[in-house]
Amino acid sequence: MKRSLCLLGLFLYAINCQATETVYGYTGVIPHLIDGLGWKTIIALNNLEDVPATYTLTFIGEDGTPQTYATNFGNVSTITGSLAAHGSVTIETAGVKAELTQGWANLDTVDTAAVGGTVVFRRVAGGQPNYEASEPIDGGLYKRYAMPFDHMDGSSTGIAIVNPITFGSATIQFIFRDESGVQLFVDTFMLPAMNHVAITFTQRYPQLAGKRGSFEVSASTLWINVLAVHTFPTGSFTTIVPLVSGKWF
């Protein structure tokens, strides 16, 4: 993968790579992939250029190893394809498994390509409407994020974190604060190279139940990729756009 390039190469790519849905000849990350138990993930890629573009999408498990999903492209862990000029492709997981599978995905494009991507998470529950939320593919290089959490009236906030670096573990730190900015507590843990973790705050930190405030997540490594979700008691959910700072360059 391109994230194993030397740091000089990464720097040269990074100066044109912001937290946006467009990935210019660089690696993009889908920080969370979910399938089964009524959940499915839909990935829509768009070529924004006047010439064809090639791409490789790799599915990765929580432990950093390739993970196979049933998709509309077959049972695969990697999909390589070509997009016509201004063309698009939609990749869907089947969502029919009786068990839940979670992980992340890596998008590589050729150096001259400009490929945009949107990820849709869909939940289908019997007797309820389909619920969806979307998120652009993450092309950012950030190591520190700030987001709100809201656990009032049975709601919950969760986060998925990916350490996409191939050569080292990351120390992840959470700092939780109430609405007055007063620090509630701090937690740290290790996330090995290429690993993914999904955390529901009210389950991992029951002391946050019934509270509202904000949290920071940061890493000791060059960068991490994150996706936060707010879930309502009705079963609906929405993604949370983070505030970002701390680019490694």
VEXZAMAR-335612 format. One record per residue (C-alpha): residue in one letter; x, y, z; residue number from 0. Coordinates in nm, 3 decimals. Example, Ala and Ser with C-alpha at 12.3 -4.5 7.8 and 13.67 -1.06 7.14 Angstrom:
+----+---------+---------+---------+-----+
| aa |      c1 |      c2 |      c3 |   i |
+----+---------+---------+---------+-----+
|  A |   1.230 |  -0.450 |   0.780 |   0 |
|  S |   1.367 |  -0.106 |   0.714 |   1 |
+----+---------+---------+---------+-----+
// end
This chain:
+----+---------+---------+---------+-----+
| aa |      c1 |      c2 |      c3 |   i |
+----+---------+---------+---------+-----+
|  M |   0.000 |   0.000 |   0.000 |   0 |
|  K |   0.109 |   0.356 |  -0.058 |   1 |
|  R |   0.116 |   0.427 |   0.316 |   2 |
|  S |   0.436 |   0.223 |   0.331 |   3 |
|  L |   0.618 |   0.477 |   0.110 |   4 |
|  C |   0.911 |   0.663 |   0.258 |   5 |
|  L |   0.833 |   0.970 |   0.466 |   6 |
|  L |   0.969 |   1.204 |   0.199 |   7 |
|  G |   0.729 |   1.060 |  -0.055 |   8 |
|  L |   0.445 |   1.089 |   0.192 |   9 |
|  F |   0.529 |   1.454 |   0.253 |  10 |
|  L |   0.529 |   1.537 |  -0.118 |  11 |
|  Y |   0.187 |   1.374 |  -0.159 |  12 |
|  A |   0.049 |   1.517 |   0.163 |  13 |
|  I |   0.092 |   1.883 |   0.076 |  14 |
|  N |  -0.194 |   1.844 |  -0.172 |  15 |
|  C |  -0.402 |   1.604 |   0.036 |  16 |
|  Q |  -0.659 |   1.755 |   0.270 |  17 |
|  A |  -0.948 |   1.606 |   0.469 |  18 |
|  T |  -1.175 |   1.585 |   0.166 |  19 |
|  E |  -1.360 |   1.325 |  -0.034 |  20 |
|  T |  -1.119 |   1.364 |  -0.329 |  21 |
|  V |  -0.803 |   1.151 |  -0.327 |  22 |
|  Y |  -0.535 |   1.271 |  -0.570 |  23 |
|  G |  -0.303 |   0.980 |  -0.645 |  24 |
|  Y |  -0.290 |   0.896 |  -0.275 |  25 |
|  T |  -0.436 |   0.661 |  -0.025 |  26 |
|  G |  -0.783 |   0.726 |   0.114 |  27 |
|  V |  -0.926 |   0.550 |   0.418 |  28 |
|  I |  -1.277 |   0.434 |   0.502 |  29 |
|  P |  -1.242 |   0.432 |   0.883 |  30 |
|  H |  -1.535 |   0.196 |   0.939 |  31 |
|  L |  -1.683 |  -0.089 |   0.740 |  32 |
|  I |  -1.980 |  -0.283 |   0.878 |  33 |
|  D |  -2.177 |  -0.577 |   0.741 |  34 |
|  G |  -2.430 |  -0.827 |   0.873 |  35 |
|  L |  -2.716 |  -0.829 |   1.123 |  36 |
|  G |  -2.909 |  -0.587 |   0.903 |  37 |
|  W |  -2.611 |  -0.359 |   0.836 |  38 |
|  K |  -2.443 |  -0.298 |   0.502 |  39 |
|  T |  -2.185 |  -0.056 |   0.366 |  40 |
|  I |  -2.218 |   0.114 |   0.026 |  41 |
|  I |  -1.913 |   0.279 |  -0.133 |  42 |
|  A |  -1.962 |   0.513 |  -0.430 |  43 |
|  L |  -1.650 |   0.620 |  -0.621 |  44 |
|  N |  -1.642 |   0.900 |  -0.881 |  45 |
|  N |  -1.370 |   0.992 |  -1.130 |  46 |
|  L |  -1.350 |   1.370 |  -1.137 |  47 |
|  E |  -1.107 |   1.389 |  -1.430 |  48 |
|  D |  -1.138 |   1.399 |  -1.811 |  49 |
|  V |  -0.933 |   1.078 |  -1.845 |  50 |
|  P |  -0.988 |   0.724 |  -1.709 |  51 |
|  A |  -0.867 |   0.640 |  -1.359 |  52 |
|  T |  -0.772 |   0.312 |  -1.194 |  53 |
|  Y |  -0.836 |   0.227 |  -0.830 |  54 |
|  T |  -0.776 |  -0.052 |  -0.581 |  55 |
|  L |  -1.006 |  -0.092 |  -0.281 |  56 |
|  T |  -0.879 |  -0.324 |  -0.007 |  57 |
|  F |  -1.094 |  -0.451 |   0.281 |  58 |
|  I |  -0.904 |  -0.491 |   0.609 |  59 |
|  G |  -1.014 |  -0.656 |   0.932 |  60 |
|  E |  -0.988 |  -0.520 |   1.283 |  61 |
|  D |  -0.656 |  -0.705 |   1.328 |  62 |
|  G |  -0.498 |  -0.546 |   1.021 |  63 |
|  T |  -0.521 |  -0.849 |   0.791 |  64 |
|  P |  -0.720 |  -0.867 |   0.464 |  65 |
|  Q |  -1.090 |  -0.939 |   0.520 |  66 |
|  T |  -1.331 |  -1.089 |   0.269 |  67 |
|  Y |  -1.681 |  -0.950 |   0.222 |  68 |
|  A |  -1.970 |  -1.066 |   0.007 |  69 |
|  T |  -2.026 |  -0.779 |  -0.236 |  70 |
|  N |  -2.183 |  -0.706 |  -0.572 |  71 |
|  F |  -1.833 |  -0.779 |  -0.708 |  72 |
|  G |  -1.828 |  -1.126 |  -0.549 |  73 |
|  N |  -1.666 |  -1.256 |  -0.231 |  74 |
|  V |  -1.352 |  -1.043 |  -0.228 |  75 |
|  S |  -1.097 |  -0.873 |  -0.008 |  76 |
|  T |  -0.966 |  -0.651 |  -0.290 |  77 |
|  I |  -1.139 |  -0.483 |  -0.583 |  78 |
|  T |  -0.935 |  -0.330 |  -0.865 |  79 |
|  G |  -1.107 |  -0.147 |  -1.145 |  80 |
|  S |  -1.104 |   0.136 |  -1.395 |  81 |
|  L |  -1.335 |   0.436 |  -1.399 |  82 |
|  A |  -1.419 |   0.603 |  -1.727 |  83 |
|  A |  -1.368 |   0.977 |  -1.751 |  84 |
|  H |  -1.623 |   1.124 |  -1.509 |  85 |
|  G |  -1.748 |   0.770 |  -1.452 |  86 |
|  S |  -1.858 |   0.613 |  -1.126 |  87 |
|  V |  -1.895 |   0.277 |  -0.957 |  88 |
|  T |  -2.097 |   0.159 |  -0.657 |  89 |
|  I |  -1.970 |  -0.123 |  -0.434 |  90 |
|  E |  -2.207 |  -0.277 |  -0.180 |  91 |
|  T |  -2.161 |  -0.536 |   0.088 |  92 |
|  A |  -2.441 |  -0.792 |   0.098 |  93 |
|  G |  -2.552 |  -0.729 |   0.457 |  94 |
|  V |  -2.714 |  -1.073 |   0.489 |  95 |
|  K |  -2.481 |  -1.248 |   0.734 |  96 |
|  A |  -2.616 |  -1.355 |   1.070 |  97 |
|  E |  -2.307 |  -1.222 |   1.245 |  98 |
|  L |  -2.163 |  -0.872 |   1.247 |  99 |
|  T |  -1.833 |  -0.804 |   1.069 | 100 |
|  Q |  -1.645 |  -0.479 |   1.121 | 101 |
|  G |  -1.322 |  -0.339 |   0.984 | 102 |
|  W |  -1.199 |  -0.068 |   0.750 | 103 |
|  A |  -1.094 |  -0.016 |   0.389 | 104 |
|  N |  -0.806 |   0.140 |   0.200 | 105 |
|  L |  -0.838 |   0.315 |  -0.137 | 106 |
|  D |  -0.539 |   0.352 |  -0.370 | 107 |
|  T |  -0.546 |   0.547 |  -0.697 | 108 |
|  V |  -0.282 |   0.616 |  -0.960 | 109 |
|  D |  -0.081 |   0.934 |  -0.919 | 110 |
|  T |  -0.267 |   1.139 |  -1.183 | 111 |
|  A |  -0.618 |   1.036 |  -1.078 | 112 |
|  A |  -0.868 |   1.241 |  -0.884 | 113 |
|  V |  -1.118 |   0.998 |  -0.735 | 114 |
|  G |  -1.398 |   1.112 |  -0.505 | 115 |
|  G |  -1.579 |   0.878 |  -0.274 | 116 |
|  T |  -1.878 |   0.865 |  -0.042 | 117 |
|  V |  -1.955 |   0.587 |   0.206 | 118 |
|  V |  -2.313 |   0.512 |   0.308 | 119 |
|  F |  -2.397 |   0.302 |   0.613 | 120 |
|  R |  -2.742 |   0.144 |   0.592 | 121 |
|  R |  -2.934 |  -0.034 |   0.867 | 122 |
|  V |  -3.240 |  -0.242 |   0.785 | 123 |
|  A |  -3.455 |  -0.346 |   1.082 | 124 |
|  G |  -3.784 |  -0.532 |   1.069 | 125 |
|  G |  -4.087 |  -0.307 |   1.110 | 126 |
|  Q |  -3.875 |   0.009 |   1.078 | 127 |
|  P |  -3.770 |   0.230 |   0.787 | 128 |
|  N |  -3.420 |   0.195 |   0.650 | 129 |
|  Y |  -3.175 |   0.421 |   0.831 | 130 |
|  E |  -2.872 |   0.569 |   0.654 | 131 |
|  A |  -2.582 |   0.803 |   0.718 | 132 |
|  S |  -2.298 |   0.899 |   0.486 | 133 |
|  E |  -1.936 |   1.003 |   0.516 | 134 |
|  P |  -1.675 |   1.109 |   0.256 | 135 |
|  I |  -1.371 |   0.887 |   0.214 | 136 |
|  D |  -1.101 |   1.028 |   0.440 | 137 |
|  G |  -0.789 |   1.154 |   0.264 | 138 |
|  G |  -0.665 |   1.358 |   0.560 | 139 |
|  L |  -0.342 |   1.327 |   0.758 | 140 |
|  Y |  -0.446 |   1.433 |   1.106 | 141 |
|  K |  -0.359 |   1.301 |   1.450 | 142 |
|  R |  -0.593 |   1.505 |   1.673 | 143 |
|  Y |  -0.970 |   1.544 |   1.653 | 144 |
|  A |  -1.240 |   1.706 |   1.868 | 145 |
|  M |  -1.607 |   1.608 |   1.861 | 146 |
|  P |  -1.921 |   1.633 |   2.075 | 147 |
|  F |  -2.080 |   1.347 |   2.261 | 148 |
|  D |  -2.445 |   1.334 |   2.367 | 149 |
|  H |  -2.578 |   1.061 |   2.592 | 150 |
|  M |  -2.903 |   1.228 |   2.696 | 151 |
|  D |  -3.237 |   1.046 |   2.677 | 152 |
|  G |  -3.085 |   0.712 |   2.585 | 153 |
|  S |  -2.873 |   0.837 |   2.296 | 154 |
|  S |  -2.516 |   0.724 |   2.252 | 155 |
|  T |  -2.200 |   0.831 |   2.072 | 156 |
|  G |  -1.944 |   0.596 |   1.925 | 157 |
|  I |  -1.619 |   0.619 |   1.733 | 158 |
|  A |  -1.420 |   0.400 |   1.497 | 159 |
|  I |  -1.043 |   0.455 |   1.486 | 160 |
|  V |  -0.789 |   0.322 |   1.236 | 161 |
|  N |  -0.414 |   0.324 |   1.273 | 162 |
|  P |  -0.323 |   0.305 |   0.901 | 163 |
|  I |   0.052 |   0.318 |   0.960 | 164 |
|  T |   0.222 |  -0.006 |   0.861 | 165 |
|  F |   0.531 |   0.032 |   1.078 | 166 |
|  G |   0.423 |   0.106 |   1.435 | 167 |
|  S |   0.161 |   0.101 |   1.708 | 168 |
|  A |  -0.019 |   0.417 |   1.812 | 169 |
|  T |  -0.097 |   0.533 |   2.164 | 170 |
|  I |  -0.455 |   0.660 |   2.147 | 171 |
|  Q |  -0.571 |   0.914 |   2.405 | 172 |
|  F |  -0.925 |   1.025 |   2.488 | 173 |
|  I |  -0.992 |   1.342 |   2.688 | 174 |
|  F |  -1.355 |   1.387 |   2.789 | 175 |
|  R |  -1.493 |   1.723 |   2.904 | 176 |
|  D |  -1.833 |   1.844 |   3.019 | 177 |
|  E |  -2.014 |   2.136 |   2.856 | 178 |
|  S |  -1.828 |   2.382 |   3.080 | 179 |
|  G |  -1.495 |   2.255 |   2.949 | 180 |
|  V |  -1.412 |   2.082 |   3.277 | 181 |
|  Q |  -1.212 |   1.765 |   3.221 | 182 |
|  L |  -1.400 |   1.454 |   3.326 | 183 |
|  F |  -1.131 |   1.191 |   3.273 | 184 |
|  V |  -0.857 |   1.070 |   3.038 | 185 |
|  D |  -0.805 |   0.724 |   2.893 | 186 |
|  T |  -0.522 |   0.582 |   2.681 | 187 |
|  F |  -0.474 |   0.253 |   2.499 | 188 |
|  M |  -0.257 |   0.102 |   2.227 | 189 |
|  L |  -0.374 |   0.046 |   1.871 | 190 |
|  P |  -0.134 |  -0.176 |   1.671 | 191 |
|  A |  -0.030 |  -0.101 |   1.314 | 192 |
|  M |  -0.311 |  -0.136 |   1.058 | 193 |
|  N |  -0.563 |  -0.216 |   1.334 | 194 |
|  H |  -0.918 |  -0.087 |   1.378 | 195 |
|  V |  -1.130 |  -0.044 |   1.688 | 196 |
|  A |  -1.496 |   0.057 |   1.729 | 197 |
|  I |  -1.608 |   0.194 |   2.068 | 198 |
|  T |  -1.951 |   0.285 |   2.203 | 199 |
|  F |  -1.879 |   0.531 |   2.481 | 200 |
|  T |  -2.170 |   0.444 |   2.707 | 201 |
|  Q |  -2.059 |   0.079 |   2.704 | 202 |
|  R |  -1.687 |   0.135 |   2.754 | 203 |
|  Y |  -1.729 |   0.435 |   2.987 | 204 |
|  P |  -2.058 |   0.395 |   3.177 | 205 |
|  Q |  -1.976 |   0.706 |   3.381 | 206 |
|  L |  -2.065 |   0.908 |   3.068 | 207 |
|  A |  -2.427 |   0.787 |   3.061 | 208 |
|  G |  -2.671 |   1.078 |   3.085 | 209 |
|  K |  -2.400 |   1.334 |   3.013 | 210 |
|  R |  -2.327 |   1.569 |   2.727 | 211 |
|  G |  -2.000 |   1.736 |   2.636 | 212 |
|  S |  -1.703 |   1.699 |   2.406 | 213 |
|  F |  -1.401 |   1.476 |   2.364 | 214 |
|  E |  -1.062 |   1.485 |   2.199 | 215 |
|  V |  -0.897 |   1.184 |   2.043 | 216 |
|  S |  -0.528 |   1.200 |   1.956 | 217 |
|  A |  -0.251 |   0.963 |   1.858 | 218 |
|  S |   0.123 |   0.934 |   1.913 | 219 |
|  T |   0.176 |   0.817 |   1.555 | 220 |
|  L |   0.187 |   1.025 |   1.236 | 221 |
|  W |  -0.189 |   1.020 |   1.180 | 222 |
|  I |  -0.507 |   0.827 |   1.244 | 223 |
|  N |  -0.843 |   0.811 |   1.068 | 224 |
|  V |  -1.169 |   0.833 |   1.260 | 225 |
|  L |  -1.545 |   0.811 |   1.213 | 226 |
|  A |  -1.788 |   0.913 |   1.488 | 227 |
|  V |  -2.158 |   0.828 |   1.500 | 228 |
|  H |  -2.446 |   0.950 |   1.716 | 229 |
|  T |  -2.722 |   0.690 |   1.766 | 230 |
|  F |  -3.075 |   0.765 |   1.883 | 231 |
|  P |  -3.301 |   0.532 |   2.087 | 232 |
|  T |  -3.529 |   0.496 |   1.782 | 233 |
|  G |  -3.246 |   0.322 |   1.595 | 234 |
|  S |  -3.167 |   0.612 |   1.363 | 235 |
|  F |  -2.813 |   0.749 |   1.355 | 236 |
|  T |  -2.599 |   1.022 |   1.204 | 237 |
|  T |  -2.228 |   1.069 |   1.145 | 238 |
|  I |  -2.039 |   1.344 |   1.330 | 239 |
|  V |  -1.801 |   1.576 |   1.147 | 240 |
|  P |  -1.486 |   1.622 |   1.358 | 241 |
|  L |  -1.283 |   1.934 |   1.417 | 242 |
|  V |  -0.927 |   1.855 |   1.313 | 243 |
|  S |  -0.580 |   1.980 |   1.400 | 244 |
|  G |  -0.228 |   1.849 |   1.437 | 245 |
|  K |  -0.116 |   1.752 |   1.085 | 246 |
|  W |   0.203 |   1.551 |   1.109 | 247 |
|  F |   0.380 |   1.776 |   0.861 | 248 |
+----+---------+---------+---------+-----+
// end
